[in-house]
Amino acid sequence: MVVIKELTKTFSRGITAVNNISLHIARGENIGLIGANGAGKTTLIKLICGVYPPTSGFIRVFGENPFYRKKKYPHIGMVTGQLVTDGYNISQGSAVLQDDLTVELNMELVRIIYRIPKDVYSKRISNLLCALDISKLMHYRVSQLSLGQRMRVEIASVLLFEPQLLILDEPFIGIDSVARESIRKILREVAGNKNITVILTTHNVEEIEKICSRVVFIQEGSIVYNGSFDRLKRSHIGLNSMRVVFNGVPPDLQDFPIERYTVDTNSLTLFYDSGIVSSKDISNYLLANGDIKDILITKPSVEDIIKEIYKEGNKYVTDNN
């Protein structure tokens, strides 16, 4: 559905924001796009949407060059938490809310613009109001909404016309934990049941891990990792840590393959590669040779792994897509 080969975008000032990227996104996939500010994420999204023409390389979305595509909608839908502007931008497949109108009137405008039959609209809006918990907001003007409320309403307005490709750029800004879970659930459902492809960018890695089947890291305009979270964890797992408190003196670790450890009176903190020695083997040994009062095992988080990838700055492309 989205096919990108050796895509490059260089601006007039000589800045290359997207550098020789190749990527394939299939229908119904949930893709997480991660990168530091200025990494090239937004430029890549704009190339996919057809806002920018590429400097070189190949890009096709639904079989068309997005910059020259004939059918402007309703294939692509976009919601951004970065910038809110008035006016419906049909050419780019977004339905930005009108501040001076109620939520209900905004939804009705979306129905008219995208020519949604009334019976279909009625069913969709009913489901979205429930899923995103925005029924009580329908008679409020958009200008009266909080940022989190507005984001939920904007997601609903785009999902009304069921785009085949849904792009969400930092959609969780200002949204509480309850609303976050509602959005996660509906995004997983639309990808699975509606066969809608989702591209999600956010600085919150936890959100991408819960929603997306694949993650793509971009650094300085290039892909540094492309694959599943499971593969990411396996290939960059890092060291586990174990802190053990004893009733008495900690036992000698003898020849255990531990990377490093520290001893403080009656506590022991050690770091180890779980691919070489298991937590179970270490804890069994300590239980057999010491009087344990407490034990805590910590595994590296995805956030920690991502930081390491950024520090290393090497190529970690793991898919041949």
Residue frames as qw, qx, qy, qz and C-alpha x, y, z in Angstrom:
[[0.000, 0.882, 0.471, 0.000, 0.00, 0.00, 0.00],
 [0.046, -0.968, 0.222, 0.110, 2.87, 2.39, 0.83],
 [0.899, 0.108, 0.121, 0.406, 6.02, 1.58, -1.14],
 [0.030, -0.971, 0.221, 0.090, 9.12, 3.74, -0.70],
 [0.905, 0.063, 0.108, 0.407, 12.48, 3.07, -2.34],
 [0.572, -0.006, 0.046, 0.819, 15.63, 5.17, -1.89],
 [0.008, -0.886, -0.389, -0.253, 13.53, 8.24, -1.11],
 [0.475, -0.168, -0.171, 0.847, 15.36, 11.53, -0.51],
 [0.027, 0.915, 0.351, 0.198, 14.10, 15.03, 0.24],
 [0.508, -0.160, -0.087, 0.842, 16.55, 17.94, 0.20],
 [0.057, 0.907, 0.371, -0.190, 15.33, 21.48, 0.76],
 [0.443, 0.845, 0.019, 0.298, 16.62, 24.64, -0.91],
 [0.258, -0.884, 0.365, -0.135, 19.00, 25.44, 1.92],
 [0.461, 0.480, -0.743, 0.067, 20.80, 22.16, 1.29],
 [0.433, -0.278, 0.706, -0.486, 19.26, 20.40, 4.28],
 [0.499, 0.027, -0.803, -0.324, 18.50, 16.72, 3.60],
 [0.558, -0.290, 0.385, -0.676, 15.58, 15.83, 5.86],
 [0.929, 0.043, 0.316, -0.187, 14.93, 12.37, 4.38],
 [0.057, 0.700, -0.670, -0.242, 18.01, 10.48, 3.24],
 [0.394, 0.295, -0.836, -0.243, 17.73, 7.40, 0.99],
 [0.499, -0.078, 0.681, -0.530, 14.86, 5.75, 2.90],
 [0.453, 0.009, -0.772, -0.446, 13.29, 2.47, 1.73],
 [0.304, 0.022, 0.719, -0.624, 10.14, 1.25, 3.44],
 [0.369, -0.201, -0.736, -0.531, 7.08, -0.90, 2.75],
 [0.321, 0.019, 0.600, -0.733, 3.83, -0.63, 4.73],
 [0.119, -0.219, -0.912, -0.325, 1.10, -3.21, 4.12],
 [0.460, -0.434, -0.273, -0.725, -2.64, -2.67, 4.42],
 [0.775, -0.511, -0.306, -0.210, -3.90, -3.06, 7.98],
 [0.674, 0.016, -0.422, 0.606, -0.51, -2.58, 9.66],
 [0.338, -0.936, -0.096, -0.015, -0.01, -0.36, 12.70],
 [0.705, 0.312, -0.169, 0.614, 3.38, 1.32, 12.30],
 [0.416, -0.856, -0.119, 0.283, 5.12, 3.37, 14.97],
 [0.558, 0.626, -0.048, 0.543, 7.43, 6.11, 13.71],
 [0.585, -0.759, -0.090, 0.271, 9.97, 7.31, 16.27],
 [0.622, 0.352, -0.031, 0.699, 12.75, 9.85, 16.11],
 [0.315, -0.474, -0.277, 0.774, 14.10, 12.89, 17.90],
 [0.252, 0.883, 0.213, -0.335, 12.94, 16.36, 16.90],
 [0.197, 0.804, -0.417, -0.375, 14.42, 17.13, 13.49],
 [0.544, -0.215, 0.794, 0.165, 15.03, 13.45, 12.67],
 [0.149, 0.162, -0.675, -0.705, 12.87, 13.62, 9.53],
 [0.186, 0.334, 0.902, -0.199, 9.59, 12.07, 10.71],
 [0.313, 0.678, 0.338, -0.573, 7.37, 14.99, 9.75],
 [0.226, 0.555, -0.506, -0.620, 9.03, 15.37, 6.34],
 [0.021, -0.036, 0.976, 0.213, 8.50, 11.68, 5.64],
 [0.245, 0.512, 0.747, -0.347, 4.83, 11.98, 6.60],
 [0.297, 0.707, 0.026, -0.642, 4.42, 14.99, 4.32],
 [0.123, 0.371, -0.768, -0.507, 5.98, 13.05, 1.46],
 [0.104, 0.216, 0.971, -0.005, 3.51, 10.21, 2.05],
 [0.229, 0.661, 0.543, -0.465, 0.61, 12.69, 2.14],
 [0.489, 0.561, 0.448, 0.496, 1.77, 14.42, -1.03],
 [0.149, -0.946, -0.112, 0.266, 2.56, 17.77, 0.57],
 [0.136, -0.746, 0.506, 0.411, 6.13, 17.67, -0.75],
 [0.861, 0.457, -0.212, -0.074, 7.50, 16.20, -3.99],
 [0.844, -0.377, 0.196, 0.327, 10.57, 13.97, -3.42],
 [0.016, 0.809, -0.451, -0.378, 13.98, 15.17, -4.55],
 [0.401, 0.374, -0.795, -0.261, 14.81, 11.66, -5.72],
 [0.173, -0.048, 0.945, -0.272, 13.66, 8.10, -5.23],
 [0.363, -0.233, -0.743, -0.511, 10.38, 6.23, -5.58],
 [0.210, 0.112, 0.682, -0.691, 7.15, 6.59, -3.57],
 [0.385, -0.234, -0.644, -0.618, 3.71, 5.13, -4.22],
 [0.265, 0.086, 0.682, -0.676, 0.66, 5.33, -2.00],
 [0.646, 0.426, 0.515, -0.369, -2.32, 3.27, -3.20],
 [0.698, 0.309, 0.518, 0.385, -0.37, 2.78, -6.42],
 [0.300, 0.883, 0.182, 0.312, -0.05, 6.52, -7.12],
 [0.434, 0.179, -0.244, 0.848, 2.63, 9.10, -6.64],
 [0.200, -0.676, -0.611, 0.359, 1.02, 11.00, -3.72],
 [0.129, -0.453, 0.034, 0.882, 2.18, 14.42, -4.96],
 [0.235, 0.163, -0.508, -0.813, 0.38, 13.91, -8.27],
 [0.123, 0.260, 0.955, -0.077, -2.44, 11.60, -7.20],
 [0.190, -0.321, -0.502, -0.781, -5.79, 12.21, -8.86],
 [0.572, -0.604, -0.497, -0.248, -8.05, 11.14, -5.99],
 [0.082, 0.552, -0.435, 0.707, -7.29, 13.41, -3.06],
 [0.377, -0.172, 0.652, -0.634, -9.70, 11.77, -0.60],
 [0.568, -0.728, 0.192, -0.333, -10.83, 9.80, 1.33],
 [0.861, 0.180, -0.433, 0.197, -7.79, 7.53, 1.16],
 [0.504, 0.124, -0.477, 0.709, -5.64, 9.43, 3.70],
 [0.406, -0.844, -0.249, -0.245, -6.70, 10.87, 7.04],
 [0.526, 0.248, -0.415, 0.700, -4.40, 12.85, 9.31],
 [0.474, -0.847, -0.211, -0.119, -4.61, 14.09, 12.89],
 [0.552, 0.338, -0.364, 0.669, -1.85, 16.14, 14.48],
 [0.512, -0.757, -0.346, 0.211, -1.36, 17.28, 18.03],
 [0.567, -0.111, 0.035, 0.816, 1.49, 19.55, 16.98],
 [0.007, 0.118, -0.137, -0.983, -0.41, 22.31, 15.25],
 [0.236, 0.595, 0.750, -0.167, -4.11, 23.22, 15.10],
 [0.003, 0.155, -0.277, -0.948, -5.33, 25.37, 12.23],
 [0.532, 0.434, 0.428, -0.588, -8.81, 26.30, 11.09],
 [0.531, 0.516, -0.347, -0.576, -10.31, 25.06, 7.83],
 [0.900, 0.060, 0.425, -0.074, -11.03, 21.71, 6.25],
 [0.038, 0.634, -0.651, -0.415, -8.06, 20.60, 4.21],
 [0.903, 0.232, 0.233, -0.276, -9.71, 18.11, 1.88],
 [0.627, 0.659, -0.414, -0.036, -6.74, 17.88, -0.46],
 [0.172, 0.478, -0.807, 0.301, -4.63, 16.35, 2.30],
 [0.627, -0.229, -0.731, -0.145, -7.43, 14.20, 3.75],
 [0.246, -0.148, -0.661, 0.693, -7.78, 15.95, 7.09],
 [0.242, -0.720, -0.500, -0.415, -10.79, 17.47, 8.77],
 [0.305, 0.030, -0.445, 0.841, -9.48, 20.16, 11.08],
 [0.140, -0.665, -0.705, 0.201, -12.11, 21.44, 13.46],
 [0.044, 0.627, 0.184, 0.756, -13.80, 24.83, 13.15],
 [0.226, -0.036, -0.613, 0.756, -13.45, 26.64, 16.48],
 [0.298, 0.008, 0.150, -0.943, -16.66, 28.67, 16.20],
 [0.699, -0.081, -0.459, -0.542, -18.90, 25.66, 15.52],
 [0.754, -0.368, 0.418, -0.347, -20.19, 22.99, 17.86],
 [0.295, -0.300, 0.895, 0.148, -18.75, 19.50, 17.73],
 [0.577, 0.408, 0.687, -0.168, -22.03, 18.26, 16.30],
 [0.479, 0.831, 0.028, -0.282, -21.92, 20.76, 13.42],
 [0.027, -0.675, 0.691, 0.257, -18.27, 19.89, 12.75],
 [0.447, -0.027, 0.893, 0.042, -19.23, 16.24, 12.43],
 [0.566, 0.641, 0.467, -0.225, -22.09, 17.14, 10.11],
 [0.272, 0.843, -0.317, -0.339, -19.68, 19.12, 7.92],
 [0.223, -0.404, 0.864, 0.200, -17.43, 16.07, 7.67],
 [0.553, 0.318, 0.763, -0.107, -20.45, 14.01, 6.56],
 [0.490, 0.810, 0.168, -0.273, -21.28, 16.51, 3.83],
 [0.083, 0.790, -0.530, -0.298, -17.69, 17.04, 2.63],
 [0.127, -0.325, 0.925, 0.151, -16.94, 13.33, 2.39],
 [0.618, 0.072, -0.418, -0.662, -20.41, 12.44, 1.10],
 [0.005, 0.050, -0.960, 0.274, -21.16, 9.90, 3.80],
 [0.424, -0.403, -0.638, -0.502, -24.70, 8.46, 3.49],
 [0.411, -0.545, 0.217, -0.698, -26.87, 9.44, 6.44],
 [0.933, -0.282, -0.090, -0.204, -27.52, 5.86, 7.58],
 [0.811, 0.181, -0.320, 0.456, -23.79, 5.06, 7.47],
 [0.104, 0.552, -0.298, 0.772, -22.99, 8.33, 9.25],
 [0.655, -0.532, 0.046, -0.535, -25.51, 7.56, 12.01],
 [0.968, -0.175, -0.164, 0.076, -23.94, 4.19, 12.73],
 [0.664, 0.312, -0.282, 0.618, -20.36, 5.44, 12.62],
 [0.061, -0.600, 0.231, -0.764, -20.93, 8.51, 14.78],
 [0.793, -0.490, -0.031, -0.360, -22.77, 6.42, 17.37],
 [0.935, -0.056, -0.196, 0.288, -19.83, 4.00, 17.63],
 [0.488, 0.416, -0.234, 0.731, -17.24, 6.78, 17.79],
 [0.334, -0.669, 0.100, -0.656, -19.11, 8.80, 20.42],
 [0.892, -0.427, -0.019, -0.143, -19.16, 5.73, 22.63],
 [0.892, 0.102, -0.156, 0.411, -15.62, 4.52, 21.92],
 [0.427, 0.354, -0.183, 0.811, -14.01, 7.94, 22.49],
 [0.309, -0.602, -0.594, 0.435, -16.44, 9.09, 25.20],
 [0.138, -0.044, 0.106, 0.984, -17.36, 12.37, 23.52],
 [0.084, -0.610, -0.742, -0.266, -21.18, 12.24, 23.57],
 [0.275, -0.792, -0.401, 0.370, -21.37, 14.94, 26.22],
 [0.309, -0.421, 0.205, 0.827, -19.21, 17.25, 24.09],
 [0.356, 0.435, 0.682, 0.467, -21.46, 17.37, 21.02],
 [0.017, 0.900, 0.402, 0.167, -23.14, 20.69, 21.91],
 [0.437, -0.722, 0.081, 0.531, -19.93, 22.46, 22.95],
 [0.469, 0.862, -0.186, -0.036, -18.15, 24.80, 20.59],
 [0.874, 0.195, -0.223, 0.384, -14.70, 23.51, 19.71],
 [0.195, 0.647, -0.301, 0.673, -13.15, 26.64, 21.25],
 [0.601, -0.592, 0.215, -0.492, -14.55, 25.52, 24.62],
 [0.981, -0.063, -0.181, 0.032, -12.81, 22.14, 24.58],
 [0.517, -0.702, 0.449, 0.198, -9.64, 21.27, 26.45],
 [0.219, 0.603, -0.690, -0.335, -6.69, 20.06, 24.38],
 [0.216, -0.096, 0.971, -0.046, -7.35, 16.45, 25.30],
 [0.515, 0.496, 0.578, -0.392, -11.06, 16.72, 24.45],
 [0.429, 0.730, -0.209, -0.489, -10.23, 18.37, 21.16],
 [0.050, 0.443, -0.859, -0.252, -7.84, 15.60, 20.18],
 [0.359, 0.173, 0.904, -0.158, -10.48, 12.93, 20.83],
 [0.499, 0.672, 0.325, -0.440, -13.01, 14.87, 18.76],
 [0.294, 0.707, -0.467, -0.443, -10.54, 15.38, 15.94],
 [0.139, -0.213, 0.958, 0.130, -9.70, 11.67, 15.85],
 [0.443, 0.423, 0.740, -0.277, -13.44, 10.93, 15.66],
 [0.422, 0.743, 0.023, -0.519, -13.91, 13.44, 12.83],
 [0.199, 0.558, -0.714, -0.373, -11.24, 11.75, 10.71],
 [0.201, -0.025, 0.979, -0.032, -12.41, 8.22, 11.50],
 [0.541, 0.463, 0.389, -0.584, -15.90, 9.22, 10.32],
 [0.639, 0.617, -0.232, -0.397, -14.85, 8.93, 6.68],
 [0.909, -0.156, 0.380, 0.070, -12.77, 5.78, 7.36],
 [0.324, 0.792, -0.476, -0.202, -9.56, 6.62, 5.49],
 [0.961, 0.143, -0.225, 0.071, -7.53, 3.68, 4.26],
 [0.626, 0.157, -0.362, 0.673, -4.42, 5.28, 5.72],
 [0.391, -0.890, -0.191, -0.134, -4.64, 7.07, 9.08],
 [0.552, 0.321, -0.336, 0.693, -1.66, 9.19, 10.14],
 [0.503, -0.831, -0.232, -0.043, -1.51, 10.34, 13.77],
 [0.492, 0.459, -0.302, 0.676, 1.23, 12.82, 14.63],
 [0.139, 0.084, -0.593, 0.789, 1.62, 13.18, 18.42],
 [0.421, -0.468, -0.506, -0.590, -2.09, 12.50, 19.11],
 [0.624, -0.469, -0.595, 0.194, -1.72, 11.94, 22.86],
 [0.225, 0.222, -0.245, 0.916, -0.74, 15.48, 23.80],
 [0.309, -0.194, 0.237, -0.901, -2.86, 16.65, 26.75],
 [0.755, -0.167, -0.439, -0.457, -4.84, 13.39, 26.98],
 [0.523, -0.495, 0.561, -0.408, -5.38, 11.63, 30.32],
 [0.147, -0.265, 0.952, 0.040, -4.76, 7.93, 30.91],
 [0.539, 0.352, 0.692, -0.328, -8.42, 6.92, 30.53],
 [0.551, 0.736, -0.006, -0.393, -8.75, 8.67, 27.17],
 [0.074, 0.608, -0.749, -0.253, -5.41, 7.22, 26.07],
 [0.357, -0.024, 0.932, -0.053, -6.70, 3.70, 26.59],
 [0.578, 0.590, 0.431, -0.364, -9.87, 4.52, 24.60],
 [0.399, 0.778, -0.332, -0.355, -7.75, 5.78, 21.70],
 [0.129, -0.422, 0.889, 0.124, -5.41, 2.77, 21.87],
 [0.514, 0.205, 0.809, -0.196, -8.38, 0.41, 21.74],
 [0.588, 0.698, 0.240, -0.332, -10.06, 2.07, 18.77],
 [0.234, 0.741, -0.548, -0.309, -6.77, 2.26, 16.83],
 [0.253, -0.227, 0.939, 0.052, -6.18, -1.45, 17.32],
 [0.544, 0.416, 0.677, -0.270, -9.76, -2.13, 16.23],
 [0.501, 0.764, -0.025, -0.405, -9.73, -0.01, 13.08],
 [0.103, 0.592, -0.753, -0.269, -6.52, -1.67, 11.91],
 [0.253, -0.062, 0.964, -0.044, -7.88, -5.14, 12.57],
 [0.413, 0.493, 0.722, -0.254, -11.57, -4.83, 11.67],
 [0.396, 0.841, 0.129, -0.345, -11.58, -2.00, 9.13],
 [0.811, 0.205, 0.255, 0.484, -8.25, -2.91, 7.53],
 [0.113, 0.982, -0.034, 0.150, -7.10, 0.67, 8.02],
 [0.741, 0.158, -0.253, 0.602, -3.34, 1.24, 8.06],
 [0.354, -0.930, -0.096, 0.005, -2.13, 3.41, 10.94],
 [0.602, 0.338, -0.268, 0.672, 1.10, 5.41, 11.10],
 [0.487, -0.847, -0.212, -0.015, 1.66, 6.77, 14.60],
 [0.483, 0.424, -0.344, 0.684, 4.37, 9.19, 15.65],
 [0.534, -0.810, -0.086, -0.225, 4.89, 10.00, 19.30],
 [0.171, 0.629, -0.631, 0.421, 7.70, 10.57, 21.79],
 [0.653, -0.327, 0.512, -0.453, 5.89, 8.20, 24.17],
 [0.268, 0.311, -0.886, -0.216, 7.34, 4.80, 23.30],
 [0.280, 0.106, 0.866, -0.401, 4.87, 3.04, 25.61],
 [0.588, 0.475, 0.213, -0.618, 1.99, 4.14, 23.37],
 [0.514, 0.519, -0.563, -0.386, 3.65, 2.80, 20.24],
 [0.040, 0.230, -0.967, 0.107, 4.51, -0.48, 21.96],
 [0.391, 0.241, 0.744, -0.485, 0.87, -0.98, 22.98],
 [0.580, 0.594, 0.156, -0.536, -0.61, -0.02, 19.60],
 [0.493, 0.685, -0.422, -0.330, 1.86, -0.89, 16.84],
 [0.987, 0.021, 0.150, 0.046, 3.02, -4.18, 15.39],
 [0.759, 0.256, 0.051, 0.597, 6.16, -2.62, 13.92],
 [0.248, -0.901, -0.033, 0.354, 8.38, 0.28, 14.82],
 [0.660, 0.529, 0.082, 0.527, 10.57, 2.41, 12.56],
 [0.434, -0.738, -0.047, 0.514, 13.30, 4.62, 14.05],
 [0.527, 0.734, 0.108, 0.416, 14.56, 7.57, 12.05],
 [0.509, -0.700, 0.040, 0.500, 17.73, 9.45, 12.87],
 [0.127, -0.584, 0.370, 0.711, 19.19, 12.27, 10.78],
 [0.555, 0.476, -0.246, -0.636, 16.87, 11.39, 7.92],
 [0.458, 0.278, -0.825, -0.181, 17.78, 7.70, 7.77],
 [0.877, -0.323, -0.157, -0.319, 16.21, 4.53, 9.17],
 [0.018, 0.565, -0.769, 0.299, 18.27, 3.08, 12.03],
 [0.218, 0.013, 0.949, -0.226, 15.81, 0.32, 12.95],
 [0.606, 0.082, -0.273, -0.742, 12.82, -1.27, 11.22],
 [0.433, -0.015, -0.901, -0.018, 11.14, -4.25, 12.86],
 [0.614, -0.588, -0.468, -0.240, 9.02, -5.53, 15.73],
 [0.364, -0.772, 0.337, -0.398, 9.43, -4.58, 19.38],
 [0.943, -0.270, 0.197, -0.006, 10.17, -8.23, 20.17],
 [0.821, 0.367, -0.024, 0.436, 13.04, -8.28, 17.69],
 [0.090, 0.818, -0.220, 0.523, 14.25, -4.96, 19.03],
 [0.647, -0.649, 0.298, -0.267, 14.34, -6.35, 22.55],
 [0.973, -0.049, 0.154, 0.165, 16.12, -9.53, 21.44],
 [0.708, 0.493, -0.018, 0.505, 18.76, -7.72, 19.41],
 [0.168, 0.569, -0.273, 0.757, 19.42, -4.86, 21.85],
 [0.648, -0.557, -0.513, -0.083, 18.35, -6.36, 25.14],
 [0.052, -0.734, 0.367, -0.569, 21.06, -4.81, 27.29],
 [0.314, 0.124, -0.839, 0.427, 21.77, -5.96, 30.83],
 [0.595, -0.625, -0.438, -0.253, 19.29, -7.04, 33.48],
 [0.056, 0.481, -0.571, 0.663, 19.89, -5.95, 37.04],
 [0.703, -0.433, -0.559, -0.073, 19.13, -7.79, 40.29],
 [0.074, -0.557, 0.467, -0.683, 19.18, -6.30, 43.76],
 [0.743, -0.294, -0.601, -0.021, 19.10, -8.76, 46.65],
 [0.268, -0.650, 0.401, -0.587, 18.87, -7.91, 50.36],
 [0.670, -0.015, -0.731, 0.126, 20.04, -10.62, 52.79],
 [0.665, -0.714, 0.055, -0.210, 19.57, -11.34, 56.47],
 [0.786, -0.417, 0.314, 0.331, 23.29, -11.48, 56.94],
 [0.158, -0.597, 0.525, 0.585, 26.30, -11.44, 54.65],
 [0.754, 0.516, -0.124, -0.387, 25.75, -12.00, 50.88],
 [0.892, -0.109, 0.389, 0.203, 27.30, -15.22, 49.51],
 [0.206, -0.505, 0.564, 0.620, 30.27, -15.29, 47.14],
 [0.707, 0.530, 0.007, -0.469, 29.19, -15.33, 43.47],
 [0.736, -0.170, 0.595, 0.275, 32.11, -17.62, 42.59],
 [0.275, -0.150, 0.634, 0.707, 32.37, -18.12, 38.82],
 [0.385, 0.691, 0.588, -0.170, 28.92, -16.90, 37.77],
 [0.428, 0.276, 0.384, 0.770, 29.15, -15.05, 34.40],
 [0.080, -0.884, -0.383, 0.257, 28.14, -11.69, 35.88],
 [0.443, 0.728, 0.056, 0.521, 29.13, -8.50, 34.08],
 [0.183, 0.389, -0.432, 0.793, 29.62, -6.58, 37.32],
 [0.558, -0.625, -0.538, -0.092, 28.31, -6.37, 40.88],
 [0.018, 0.550, -0.390, 0.738, 28.52, -4.30, 44.04],
 [0.589, -0.389, -0.685, 0.180, 28.23, -5.40, 47.69],
 [0.116, -0.544, 0.206, -0.805, 26.99, -3.11, 50.46],
 [0.378, -0.289, 0.656, -0.586, 26.91, -4.73, 53.94],
 [0.471, 0.123, 0.847, -0.213, 23.89, -7.03, 53.56],
 [0.642, 0.642, 0.232, -0.350, 22.81, -6.20, 49.99],
 [0.485, -0.158, 0.662, 0.548, 24.05, -7.28, 46.58],
 [0.520, 0.720, 0.094, -0.450, 23.42, -5.55, 43.23],
 [0.491, -0.209, 0.707, 0.464, 24.48, -7.34, 40.08],
 [0.516, 0.620, -0.141, -0.574, 24.22, -6.83, 36.31],
 [0.479, -0.132, 0.843, 0.204, 24.07, -9.71, 33.87],
 [0.385, 0.249, -0.547, -0.701, 23.19, -10.74, 30.32],
 [0.739, 0.023, 0.481, -0.472, 20.07, -12.92, 30.46],
 [0.806, 0.466, -0.284, -0.227, 21.16, -14.56, 27.20],
 [0.402, 0.472, -0.742, 0.256, 24.18, -16.00, 29.02],
 [0.181, -0.086, -0.865, 0.460, 22.83, -16.69, 32.49],
 [0.325, -0.582, -0.577, -0.471, 19.16, -16.75, 33.51],
 [0.315, -0.546, 0.265, -0.729, 17.59, -14.86, 36.41],
 [0.907, -0.292, -0.113, -0.283, 16.29, -18.20, 37.67],
 [0.843, 0.124, -0.367, 0.373, 19.79, -19.73, 37.86],
 [0.209, 0.450, -0.375, 0.783, 21.15, -16.74, 39.76],
 [0.535, -0.466, 0.150, -0.689, 18.24, -16.52, 42.20],
 [0.947, -0.171, -0.251, -0.105, 18.31, -20.30, 42.83],
 [0.672, 0.226, -0.435, 0.555, 22.00, -20.10, 43.68],
 [0.035, -0.448, 0.321, -0.834, 21.49, -17.14, 46.01],
 [0.749, -0.385, -0.043, -0.538, 18.54, -18.85, 47.72],
 [0.941, -0.072, -0.315, 0.099, 20.60, -21.97, 48.30],
 [0.668, 0.122, -0.323, 0.659, 23.62, -20.08, 49.66],
 [0.082, 0.161, -0.275, 0.944, 22.13, -17.14, 51.55],
 [0.011, -0.560, -0.746, 0.360, 19.22, -16.00, 53.70],
 [0.104, 0.313, 0.381, 0.864, 17.31, -13.71, 51.31],
 [0.067, 0.458, 0.536, -0.706, 15.09, -10.96, 52.73],
 [0.460, 0.745, 0.216, -0.433, 14.09, -9.26, 49.46],
 [0.488, -0.065, 0.623, 0.608, 14.86, -9.52, 45.75],
 [0.405, 0.771, 0.171, -0.460, 14.13, -7.19, 42.83],
 [0.565, 0.057, 0.602, 0.561, 14.85, -7.98, 39.15],
 [0.273, 0.781, 0.074, -0.557, 14.78, -5.13, 36.61],
 [0.662, 0.282, 0.532, 0.447, 14.87, -5.55, 32.84],
 [0.155, -0.220, 0.210, 0.940, 15.85, -2.75, 30.46],
 [0.431, 0.637, 0.453, -0.451, 12.85, -0.83, 29.15],
 [0.605, 0.577, 0.410, 0.365, 12.20, -0.13, 25.49],
 [0.015, 0.999, -0.022, 0.043, 13.00, 3.52, 26.29],
 [0.529, -0.666, 0.455, 0.262, 16.44, 2.44, 27.52],
 [0.713, 0.126, 0.575, 0.381, 17.06, 0.38, 24.39],
 [0.400, 0.839, 0.292, 0.226, 16.02, 3.26, 22.14],
 [0.199, -0.951, 0.209, 0.109, 18.41, 5.62, 23.91],
 [0.637, -0.385, 0.567, 0.354, 21.23, 3.16, 23.26],
 [0.628, 0.473, 0.511, 0.348, 20.36, 2.94, 19.55],
 [0.172, 0.973, 0.099, 0.115, 20.40, 6.73, 19.29],
 [0.423, -0.799, 0.370, 0.216, 23.75, 6.88, 21.08],
 [0.689, -0.115, 0.604, 0.384, 25.31, 4.28, 18.78],
 [0.321, 0.718, -0.122, -0.605, 23.90, 5.94, 15.64],
 [0.153, -0.247, 0.866, 0.407, 24.53, 2.86, 13.48],
 [0.585, 0.067, -0.458, -0.666, 22.30, 1.11, 10.93],
 [0.307, -0.058, 0.884, -0.348, 19.98, -1.42, 12.53],
 [0.649, 0.203, -0.231, -0.696, 17.60, -2.13, 9.65],
 [0.365, -0.169, 0.903, -0.154, 16.24, -5.62, 10.39],
 [0.661, 0.466, 0.542, -0.229, 13.45, -5.98, 7.81],
 [0.345, -0.044, 0.616, 0.707, 13.87, -6.27, 4.08],
 [0.258, 0.753, 0.594, -0.118, 10.82, -4.13, 3.46]]
